[in-house]
Amino acid sequence: MNHSRPSEIVDRDKFEALFHQYKNLVFRVAFLILDDKEEAEDVLQEVFLKVYRFYHTYDPSKGALTTWLYRITVNQCLKHRRKQKLSLLSFERFFLLFSQMPKYRAFDDEIAEHDQIHAALTRLSDPMRVVVVLRYFSELSYEEISSILGIPIGTVKSRLARAIKAMQHELWKENFV
């Protein structure tokens, strides 16, 4: 009689490999949404706990594994945001942590020149902020974002357009008012 729990990945080596392959992706998205390293680390742990417990529910025919991970990550971040008010991270701390993420080393020079971008990003509502992070920081397509968030592509595009307009307004205000 098999006593293994069906809600867990039986192969721990497979889970460990999965964790090491995707931990930076999950952390980066969580950090950009939450603005807090410790909260992002908490989300990272929660996401992979869910992956460990519910891997059997992942269905490759419904989308890529990364789509499933993004969905879990975004949901965990929004859950954290609802549970507690997070203090805004100073740009210096954001820049330091952001520049340590290997994928964006070439991008951090641009951020250094336009430090108001972070402030504008933090002022967005969660739904708009999430689409900006997924589109511009994770470089996902509209279709992928739609699948991750479970919303129509038109909604993704309209949220992104509103987010860009709001960020442009914030940047204009910071520079000219």
Backbone as ProteinMPNN parsed JSONL, in Angstrom:
{"seq_chain_A": "MNHSRPSEIVDRDKFEALFHQYKNLVFRVAFLILDDKEEAEDVLQEVFLKVYRFYHTYDPSKGALTTWLYRITVNQCLKHRRKQKLSLLSFERFFLLFSQMPKYRAFDDEIAEHDQIHAALTRLSDPMRVVVVLRYFSELSYEEISSILGIPIGTVKSRLARAIKAMQHELWKENFV", "coords_chain_A": {"N_chain_A": [[0.842, -1.19, 0.0], [0.594, 2.177, -0.866], [1.727, 4.906, 0.874], [2.422, 7.49, 0.36], [1.905, 10.982, 0.177], [-0.387, 12.44, -2.023], [-0.321, 15.131, -2.566], [2.221, 16.07, -2.643], [5.471, 16.557, -4.088], [7.156, 13.738, -4.98], [9.78, 13.246, -5.684], [12.432, 14.619, -4.348], [14.828, 15.641, -5.313], [14.083, 16.583, -7.819], [12.397, 18.662, -7.061], [14.237, 20.308, -5.704], [15.926, 21.02, -7.826], [14.078, 22.418, -9.391], [13.48, 24.541, -7.668], [16.013, 25.861, -7.507], [16.285, 26.609, -10.161], [14.212, 28.465, -10.564], [14.046, 30.283, -8.428], [15.175, 32.88, -8.433], [13.629, 34.238, -10.331], [11.082, 34.205, -9.089], [11.675, 35.588, -6.7], [12.512, 38.113, -7.709], [10.173, 39.127, -8.977], [8.435, 39.184, -6.774], [9.804, 40.96, -5.106], [9.771, 43.339, -6.627], [7.057, 43.866, -6.661], [6.359, 44.025, -3.955], [8.23, 45.701, -2.707], [9.969, 45.154, -0.613], [12.553, 43.437, 0.824], [12.569, 41.399, 2.807], [9.865, 40.665, 2.888], [9.604, 39.778, 0.264], [11.302, 37.587, 0.374], [9.832, 36.029, 2.174], [7.561, 35.551, 0.594], [8.785, 34.126, -1.468], [9.452, 31.757, -0.115], [6.858, 30.89, 0.592], [5.703, 30.555, -1.935], [7.229, 28.429, -3.009], [6.659, 26.485, -1.158], [3.974, 26.083, -1.714], [4.281, 25.173, -4.351], [5.639, 22.8, -3.85], [3.721, 21.382, -2.368], [1.517, 21.347, -4.108], [2.265, 20.557, -6.64], [1.341, 18.469, -8.15], [-0.982, 19.439, -9.222], [-0.308, 21.042, -11.28], [-0.75, 21.582, -14.677], [0.587, 20.989, -17.658], [-0.661, 21.349, -20.121], [-2.214, 23.542, -19.84], [-0.576, 25.704, -19.761], [2.738, 27.16, -19.54], [5.224, 26.165, -17.124], [6.414, 28.384, -15.935], [4.406, 30.286, -16.18], [2.513, 29.306, -14.389], [4.04, 29.549, -12.039], [4.409, 32.358, -11.955], [1.736, 33.129, -11.584], [1.141, 32.02, -9.037], [3.029, 33.438, -7.538], [2.287, 36.182, -7.907], [-0.287, 36.093, -6.783], [0.371, 35.42, -4.114], [1.846, 37.678, -3.397], [-0.099, 39.719, -3.584], [-1.782, 38.828, -1.614], [-0.154, 39.201, 0.629], [0.039, 41.998, 0.531], [-2.57, 42.735, 1.105], [-2.779, 41.834, 3.714], [-1.094, 43.393, 5.32], [0.158, 46.704, 5.863], [2.728, 47.96, 3.994], [5.804, 49.585, 4.428], [7.236, 52.102, 2.351], [10.055, 51.492, 0.341], [13.25, 52.933, 0.422], [14.77, 54.62, -2.327], [17.518, 54.217, -2.558], [18.014, 51.791, -1.231], [16.375, 50.123, -2.77], [17.672, 50.385, -5.271], [20.201, 49.291, -4.661], [19.55, 46.584, -3.999], [18.167, 45.846, -6.321], [20.124, 46.15, -8.287], [21.732, 44.035, -7.707], [20.577, 41.857, -8.811], [21.184, 39.594, -11.254], [20.114, 39.598, -13.974], [19.459, 42.219, -14.53], [21.646, 43.916, -14.521], [22.663, 45.527, -16.629], [20.585, 47.246, -16.899], [20.451, 48.822, -14.632], [21.929, 51.181, -14.76], [20.348, 52.9, -16.233], [18.239, 53.173, -14.439], [19.555, 54.484, -12.381], [19.925, 56.982, -13.504], [17.321, 57.871, -13.671], [15.873, 58.085, -11.094], [13.345, 58.609, -10.148], [11.57, 56.856, -11.262], [11.186, 54.603, -9.7], [9.77, 55.682, -7.526], [7.448, 56.498, -8.844], [6.503, 54.015, -9.69], [5.913, 52.798, -7.232], [3.693, 54.212, -6.478], [1.597, 53.304, -7.944], [-1.523, 51.51, -8.23], [-2.093, 48.184, -6.977], [-3.088, 46.352, -9.069], [-2.266, 47.708, -11.44], [0.457, 48.021, -11.01], [1.357, 45.372, -10.929], [0.998, 44.527, -13.628], [2.84, 46.191, -14.903], [5.264, 45.343, -13.746], [5.303, 42.646, -14.594], [5.275, 42.98, -17.39], [7.401, 44.828, -18.099], [9.597, 44.354, -16.394], [9.773, 41.61, -16.174], [9.48, 40.969, -18.752], [7.298, 39.782, -20.135], [4.812, 38.605, -22.455], [1.685, 40.087, -23.593], [-0.213, 38.084, -23.755], [0.837, 36.12, -22.028], [0.748, 37.484, -19.582], [-1.978, 37.893, -19.364], [-2.832, 35.246, -19.075], [-1.549, 34.537, -16.668], [-2.709, 36.314, -14.807], [-5.349, 35.807, -15.198], [-7.109, 37.398, -16.653], [-8.695, 39.244, -19.348], [-6.863, 39.955, -22.417], [-7.287, 42.537, -23.358], [-7.843, 43.898, -20.977], [-5.378, 43.698, -19.703], [-3.85, 45.294, -21.439], [-5.186, 47.772, -21.164], [-4.823, 48.318, -18.433], [-2.064, 48.494, -18.385], [-1.665, 50.691, -20.08], [-2.952, 52.702, -18.573], [-1.31, 52.617, -16.324], [1.185, 53.401, -17.35], [0.552, 55.991, -18.172], [-0.079, 57.12, -15.668], [2.402, 56.856, -14.394], [3.968, 58.473, -16.068], [2.757, 60.915, -15.544], [3.401, 61.22, -12.822], [6.209, 61.336, -13.038], [6.482, 63.633, -14.598], [5.394, 65.511, -12.84], [7.231, 65.342, -10.73], [9.475, 66.403, -11.961], [8.792, 68.911, -13.007], [7.128, 70.422, -11.406]], "CA_chain_A": [[0.0, 0.0, 0.0], [1.374, 3.406, -0.995], [1.328, 5.899, 1.868], [2.901, 8.83, 0.015], [0.835, 11.973, 0.047], [-0.49, 12.844, -3.428], [-0.166, 16.571, -2.73], [3.63, 16.43, -2.572], [6.388, 16.03, -5.084], [7.839, 12.6, -4.38], [11.199, 13.367, -6.004], [12.985, 15.841, -3.734], [15.864, 16.173, -6.204], [13.373, 17.354, -8.846], [11.953, 19.898, -6.42], [15.414, 21.139, -5.45], [16.338, 21.567, -9.124], [13.048, 23.396, -9.746], [13.702, 25.701, -6.807], [17.219, 26.583, -7.923], [16.077, 27.162, -11.494], [13.221, 29.539, -10.613], [14.0, 31.112, -7.222], [15.466, 34.287, -8.748], [12.451, 34.766, -11.022], [10.04, 34.425, -8.077], [12.114, 36.654, -5.798], [12.532, 39.384, -8.43], [8.791, 39.581, -9.139], [7.916, 39.496, -5.434], [10.468, 42.17, -4.617], [9.288, 44.495, -7.375], [5.672, 44.134, -6.284], [6.219, 44.315, -2.53], [9.19, 46.719, -2.266], [10.559, 44.799, 0.674], [13.353, 42.224, 0.657], [12.122, 40.358, 3.732], [8.559, 40.199, 2.421], [9.848, 39.009, -0.96], [11.846, 36.297, 0.804], [8.693, 35.273, 2.714], [6.759, 35.103, -0.548], [9.571, 33.09, -2.128], [9.255, 30.516, 0.65], [5.455, 30.485, 0.476], [5.47, 30.081, -3.301], [7.791, 27.102, -3.214], [5.906, 25.561, -0.323], [2.792, 25.744, -2.519], [4.738, 24.355, -5.476], [5.94, 21.475, -3.302], [2.481, 20.722, -1.945], [0.49, 21.261, -5.144], [2.858, 20.331, -7.953], [0.502, 17.508, -8.878], [-2.086, 20.146, -9.873], [0.195, 21.741, -12.466], [-1.147, 20.929, -15.92], [1.34, 21.61, -18.758], [-1.52, 21.676, -21.261], [-2.84, 24.835, -19.567], [0.416, 26.768, -19.832], [4.108, 26.864, -19.13], [5.49, 26.14, -15.681], [6.671, 29.755, -15.481], [3.106, 30.948, -16.057], [1.966, 28.815, -13.127], [4.831, 30.168, -10.966], [4.062, 33.78, -11.895], [0.395, 33.24, -11.01], [1.26, 31.773, -7.599], [3.807, 34.541, -6.962], [1.452, 37.384, -7.879], [-1.338, 35.889, -5.78], [0.963, 35.504, -2.771], [2.196, 39.087, -3.163], [-1.329, 40.47, -3.329], [-2.245, 38.372, -0.302], [0.688, 39.922, 1.599], [-0.323, 43.417, 0.515], [-3.85, 42.879, 1.792], [-2.628, 41.525, 5.128], [-0.374, 44.402, 6.084], [0.635, 47.884, 5.147], [4.172, 47.905, 3.9], [6.44, 50.887, 4.267], [7.926, 52.236, 1.075], [11.479, 51.278, 0.368], [13.987, 54.065, -0.127], [15.326, 54.293, -3.635], [18.881, 53.725, -2.406], [17.921, 50.371, -0.895], [15.825, 49.485, -3.966], [18.713, 50.34, -6.287], [21.215, 48.348, -4.229], [19.041, 45.224, -4.146], [17.81, 45.625, -7.717], [21.343, 46.021, -9.079], [22.353, 42.75, -7.399], [19.892, 40.808, -9.56], [22.02, 39.491, -12.448], [19.484, 39.892, -15.257], [19.238, 43.641, -14.743], [22.853, 44.73, -14.327], [22.765, 46.536, -17.68], [19.447, 48.145, -16.777], [20.491, 49.667, -13.458], [22.451, 52.502, -15.096], [19.184, 53.689, -16.623], [17.5, 53.48, -13.218], [20.317, 55.476, -11.638], [19.679, 58.273, -14.137], [15.906, 58.232, -13.512], [15.472, 57.456, -9.829], [11.927, 58.839, -9.884], [10.788, 55.737, -11.785], [10.792, 53.755, -8.568], [8.713, 56.366, -6.779], [6.232, 56.428, -9.654], [6.048, 52.624, -9.653], [5.327, 52.503, -5.918], [2.416, 54.919, -6.327], [0.561, 52.634, -8.731], [-2.35, 50.519, -7.546], [-1.567, 46.831, -7.161], [-3.325, 45.77, -10.399], [-1.445, 48.363, -12.464], [1.855, 47.732, -10.705], [1.628, 43.992, -11.316], [1.168, 44.415, -15.086], [4.105, 46.856, -15.25], [6.352, 44.442, -13.345], [5.33, 41.471, -15.465], [5.56, 43.36, -18.777], [8.678, 45.504, -18.336], [10.69, 43.798, -15.618], [9.86, 40.182, -16.483], [9.443, 40.91, -20.214], [6.286, 38.826, -20.575], [3.88, 39.068, -23.483], [0.331, 40.364, -23.117], [-0.882, 36.793, -23.622], [1.323, 35.471, -20.814], [0.218, 38.235, -18.439], [-3.401, 37.57, -19.336], [-2.957, 33.895, -18.536], [-1.103, 34.56, -15.268], [-3.662, 37.044, -13.973], [-6.71, 35.344, -15.456], [-7.902, 38.524, -17.149], [-8.576, 39.374, -20.808], [-5.722, 40.713, -22.948], [-7.688, 43.946, -23.393], [-7.693, 44.439, -19.618], [-3.928, 43.841, -19.503], [-3.417, 46.461, -22.217], [-5.733, 49.013, -20.597], [-4.131, 48.567, -17.155], [-0.712, 48.927, -18.711], [-1.758, 52.061, -20.608], [-3.242, 53.586, -17.429], [-0.121, 52.629, -15.47], [2.202, 54.23, -18.004], [0.082, 57.377, -18.09], [0.071, 57.543, -14.273], [3.837, 57.008, -14.117], [4.418, 59.665, -16.79], [2.251, 62.066, -14.786], [4.242, 61.324, -11.621], [7.545, 61.776, -13.435], [6.356, 65.024, -15.012], [5.165, 66.27, -11.619], [8.492, 65.365, -9.983], [10.488, 67.191, -12.667], [8.395, 70.231, -13.467], [6.26, 71.134, -10.467]], "C_chain_A": [[0.878, 1.241, 0.0], [0.848, 4.462, -0.025], [1.839, 7.293, 1.533], [1.709, 9.759, -0.201], [0.77, 12.462, -1.379], [-0.257, 14.326, -3.634], [1.295, 17.001, -2.703], [4.401, 15.861, -3.75], [7.159, 14.908, -4.407], [9.344, 12.748, -4.554], [11.752, 14.688, -5.475], [14.08, 16.464, -4.599], [15.241, 17.034, -7.299], [12.916, 18.69, -8.275], [13.128, 20.834, -6.194], [15.906, 21.79, -6.748], [15.366, 22.652, -9.584], [13.238, 24.685, -8.949], [14.894, 26.516, -7.288], [17.061, 27.224, -9.304], [15.202, 28.412, -11.469], [13.199, 30.471, -9.405], [14.265, 32.584, -7.524], [14.285, 34.958, -9.449], [11.368, 35.122, -9.995], [10.434, 35.575, -7.16], [12.034, 38.016, -6.477], [11.119, 39.954, -8.575], [8.217, 39.994, -7.783], [8.52, 40.794, -4.908], [9.934, 43.416, -5.327], [7.845, 44.843, -7.02], [5.583, 44.626, -4.844], [7.142, 45.415, -2.01], [9.884, 46.387, -0.953], [11.263, 43.455, 0.532], [12.846, 41.09, 1.546], [10.764, 39.788, 3.309], [8.712, 39.356, 1.158], [10.425, 37.635, -0.618], [10.744, 35.416, 1.398], [7.841, 34.71, 1.581], [7.485, 33.983, -1.295], [9.367, 31.745, -1.423], [7.824, 29.994, 0.501], [5.146, 29.916, -0.905], [6.003, 28.661, -3.461], [7.2, 26.058, -2.267], [4.648, 25.114, -1.079], [3.171, 24.861, -3.704], [4.995, 22.928, -4.988], [4.657, 20.704, -2.999], [1.504, 20.467, -3.094], [1.039, 21.029, -6.544], [2.002, 19.39, -8.796], [-0.66, 18.198, -9.6], [-1.621, 20.903, -11.124], [-0.122, 20.919, -13.709], [-0.439, 21.622, -17.083], [0.466, 21.988, -19.953], [-2.204, 23.036, -21.067], [-1.856, 26.0, -19.59], [1.764, 26.313, -19.31], [4.229, 26.86, -17.605], [5.729, 27.553, -15.156], [5.373, 30.536, -15.326], [2.461, 30.572, -14.734], [2.697, 29.458, -11.946], [4.525, 31.656, -10.828], [2.699, 33.96, -11.22], [0.444, 33.045, -9.492], [1.968, 32.948, -6.923], [2.962, 35.804, -6.845], [0.357, 37.238, -6.826], [-0.797, 35.988, -4.36], [1.334, 36.947, -2.423], [0.95, 39.904, -2.817], [-1.928, 40.082, -1.976], [-1.459, 39.081, 0.808], [0.292, 41.387, 1.688], [-1.638, 43.651, 1.242], [-3.689, 42.698, 3.295], [-1.982, 42.653, 5.927], [0.025, 45.577, 5.218], [2.146, 47.849, 5.187], [4.735, 49.313, 3.737], [7.167, 50.927, 2.934], [9.424, 52.108, 1.276], [12.173, 52.508, -0.207], [14.592, 53.652, -1.466], [16.729, 53.719, -3.506], [18.877, 52.219, -2.12], [17.389, 49.583, -2.092], [16.926, 49.312, -5.013], [19.781, 49.317, -5.922], [20.749, 46.911, -4.448], [18.748, 44.893, -5.602], [19.059, 45.398, -8.56], [22.064, 44.705, -8.816], [21.688, 41.599, -8.137], [20.541, 40.712, -10.937], [21.368, 39.915, -13.75], [19.443, 41.383, -15.558], [20.473, 44.505, -14.552], [22.986, 45.827, -15.384], [21.677, 47.59, -17.548], [19.606, 49.136, -15.634], [21.137, 51.029, -13.704], [21.306, 53.436, -15.481], [18.369, 54.079, -15.392], [18.222, 54.553, -12.423], [20.08, 56.878, -12.201], [18.254, 58.766, -13.899], [15.349, 57.632, -12.226], [14.005, 57.689, -9.481], [11.045, 57.695, -10.389], [10.305, 54.854, -10.641], [9.662, 54.394, -7.782], [7.391, 56.306, -7.542], [5.654, 55.011, -9.639], [5.357, 52.312, -8.328], [3.985, 53.188, -5.711], [1.277, 54.286, -7.121], [-0.278, 51.714, -7.841], [-1.765, 49.142, -7.817], [-1.848, 46.254, -8.551], [-2.465, 46.396, -11.5], [0.031, 48.035, -12.249], [2.232, 46.329, -11.164], [1.839, 43.881, -12.826], [2.456, 45.097, -15.538], [5.279, 45.934, -14.928], [6.447, 43.257, -14.298], [5.73, 41.825, -16.899], [6.994, 43.873, -18.945], [9.845, 44.939, -17.544], [10.861, 42.305, -15.871], [9.76, 39.923, -17.978], [8.482, 39.847, -20.741], [5.379, 39.45, -21.626], [2.526, 39.38, -22.849], [-0.425, 39.053, -22.864], [-0.469, 36.083, -22.34], [0.766, 36.159, -19.568], [-1.269, 37.932, -18.27], [-3.63, 36.207, -18.69], [-2.604, 33.855, -17.05], [-2.16, 35.186, -14.371], [-5.108, 36.591, -14.161], [-7.649, 36.462, -15.871], [-7.742, 38.609, -18.661], [-7.365, 40.217, -21.224], [-6.051, 42.206, -22.995], [-7.547, 44.615, -22.037], [-6.222, 44.643, -19.294], [-3.458, 45.119, -20.185], [-3.938, 47.761, -21.607], [-5.079, 49.334, -19.252], [-2.728, 49.087, -17.405], [-0.714, 50.36, -19.224], [-2.025, 53.053, -19.48], [-2.027, 53.71, -16.509], [0.966, 53.526, -16.064], [1.817, 55.698, -17.921], [0.262, 57.918, -16.667], [1.539, 57.757, -13.924], [4.398, 58.24, -14.829], [3.98, 60.924, -16.053], [3.102, 62.291, -13.536], [5.627, 61.852, -11.966], [7.526, 63.236, -13.875], [6.228, 65.92, -13.781], [6.461, 66.435, -10.822], [9.496, 66.323, -10.629], [10.096, 68.624, -12.958], [7.501, 70.995, -12.497], [7.039, 71.476, -9.233]], "O_chain_A": [[1.814, 1.336, 0.794], [-0.315, 4.861, -0.09], [1.701, 8.201, 2.352], [0.658, 9.355, -0.697], [1.798, 12.874, -1.916], [-0.016, 14.754, -4.763], [1.575, 18.199, -2.737], [4.039, 14.834, -4.326], [7.758, 15.123, -3.354], [10.104, 12.405, -3.648], [11.559, 15.742, -6.081], [14.238, 17.685, -4.613], [15.785, 18.075, -7.669], [13.034, 19.725, -8.93], [13.026, 22.03, -6.465], [16.259, 22.969, -6.761], [15.785, 23.685, -10.105], [13.163, 25.784, -9.5], [14.79, 27.732, -7.455], [17.648, 28.272, -9.573], [15.419, 29.328, -12.262], [12.378, 31.388, -9.375], [13.633, 33.453, -6.923], [13.983, 36.122, -9.182], [10.807, 36.217, -10.035], [9.612, 36.445, -6.873], [11.539, 38.974, -5.882], [10.899, 41.138, -8.321], [7.582, 41.043, -7.67], [7.818, 41.625, -4.331], [9.676, 44.434, -4.685], [7.462, 46.011, -7.077], [4.817, 45.542, -4.546], [6.859, 46.005, -0.967], [10.343, 47.293, -0.257], [10.644, 42.456, 0.164], [12.709, 39.955, 1.091], [10.545, 38.578, 3.367], [8.034, 38.342, 0.997], [10.075, 36.637, -1.249], [10.715, 34.208, 1.162], [7.448, 33.544, 1.605], [6.863, 33.004, -1.706], [9.138, 30.724, -2.071], [7.61, 28.798, 0.307], [4.426, 28.926, -1.034], [5.31, 27.79, -3.987], [7.245, 24.864, -2.563], [4.3, 23.933, -1.087], [2.46, 23.908, -4.023], [4.607, 21.963, -5.648], [4.531, 19.526, -3.332], [0.752, 19.493, -3.068], [0.346, 21.28, -7.53], [1.954, 19.514, -10.02], [-1.261, 17.607, -10.497], [-2.44, 21.349, -11.927], [0.189, 19.731, -13.788], [-0.821, 22.73, -17.459], [0.837, 22.874, -20.724], [-2.715, 23.614, -22.026], [-2.257, 27.156, -19.454], [1.906, 25.239, -18.725], [3.431, 27.479, -16.901], [5.294, 27.886, -14.054], [5.257, 31.365, -14.423], [1.92, 31.431, -14.037], [2.068, 29.865, -10.969], [4.397, 32.163, -9.714], [2.533, 34.845, -10.381], [-0.15, 33.824, -8.747], [1.55, 33.398, -5.856], [2.93, 36.428, -5.784], [0.107, 38.169, -6.059], [-1.442, 36.58, -3.494], [1.155, 37.381, -1.285], [0.957, 40.687, -1.867], [-2.509, 40.917, -1.283], [-2.037, 39.51, 1.806], [0.218, 41.955, 2.778], [-1.797, 44.664, 1.924], [-4.392, 43.344, 4.072], [-2.304, 42.839, 7.1], [0.204, 45.454, 4.006], [2.764, 47.727, 6.246], [4.193, 50.127, 2.99], [7.654, 49.905, 2.449], [9.974, 52.572, 2.274], [11.729, 53.06, -1.214], [14.885, 52.478, -1.696], [17.098, 52.824, -4.266], [19.656, 51.469, -2.709], [17.891, 48.501, -2.397], [17.095, 48.229, -5.573], [20.222, 48.554, -6.78], [21.481, 46.106, -5.024], [19.043, 43.792, -6.066], [19.058, 44.549, -9.451], [22.915, 44.297, -9.607], [22.186, 40.474, -8.094], [20.457, 41.661, -11.716], [22.029, 40.551, -14.571], [19.397, 41.773, -16.724], [20.351, 45.724, -14.432], [23.383, 46.946, -15.059], [21.834, 48.709, -18.036], [18.969, 50.189, -15.647], [20.911, 51.954, -12.923], [21.294, 54.608, -15.107], [17.864, 55.198, -15.314], [17.584, 55.436, -11.85], [20.041, 57.851, -11.448], [18.012, 59.973, -13.925], [14.464, 56.777, -12.263], [13.476, 57.02, -8.594], [9.889, 57.583, -9.98], [9.155, 54.415, -10.624], [8.7, 53.72, -7.414], [6.336, 56.088, -6.946], [4.436, 54.841, -9.581], [4.329, 51.636, -8.307], [3.215, 52.776, -4.844], [0.122, 54.69, -6.984], [0.203, 51.207, -6.828], [-1.023, 48.957, -8.782], [-0.933, 45.71, -9.169], [-1.99, 45.692, -12.391], [0.765, 47.799, -13.209], [3.308, 46.125, -11.726], [2.771, 43.206, -13.263], [3.102, 44.622, -16.472], [6.183, 45.766, -15.746], [7.534, 42.905, -14.755], [6.442, 41.061, -17.551], [7.72, 43.412, -19.826], [10.987, 45.041, -17.991], [11.976, 41.789, -15.792], [9.934, 38.791, -18.428], [8.806, 39.108, -21.671], [5.206, 40.668, -21.674], [2.255, 38.988, -21.714], [-1.172, 38.929, -21.894], [-1.307, 35.511, -21.643], [0.361, 35.495, -18.614], [-1.748, 37.739, -17.153], [-4.521, 36.046, -17.856], [-3.294, 33.205, -16.265], [-2.471, 34.656, -13.304], [-5.985, 36.951, -13.376], [-8.822, 36.481, -15.498], [-6.761, 38.104, -19.207], [-6.907, 41.079, -20.474], [-5.195, 43.042, -22.707], [-7.168, 45.784, -21.96], [-5.853, 45.645, -18.68], [-2.753, 45.93, -19.583], [-3.205, 48.748, -21.54], [-4.808, 50.499, -18.962], [-2.259, 50.001, -16.727], [0.143, 51.157, -18.843], [-1.408, 54.117, -19.425], [-1.752, 54.787, -15.98], [1.587, 54.314, -15.352], [2.658, 56.551, -17.634], [0.706, 59.051, -16.488], [1.885, 58.721, -13.242], [5.21, 58.969, -14.26], [4.741, 61.886, -15.95], [3.477, 63.423, -13.231], [6.158, 62.715, -11.269], [8.445, 63.993, -13.562], [6.876, 66.963, -13.695], [6.755, 67.514, -10.307], [10.274, 66.975, -9.933], [10.966, 69.476, -13.139], [7.153, 72.142, -12.777], [6.495, 72.081, -8.308]]}, "name": "protein", "num_of_chains": 1, "seq": "MNHSRPSEIVDRDKFEALFHQYKNLVFRVAFLILDDKEEAEDVLQEVFLKVYRFYHTYDPSKGALTTWLYRITVNQCLKHRRKQKLSLLSFERFFLLFSQMPKYRAFDDEIAEHDQIHAALTRLSDPMRVVVVLRYFSELSYEEISSILGIPIGTVKSRLARAIKAMQHELWKENFV"}
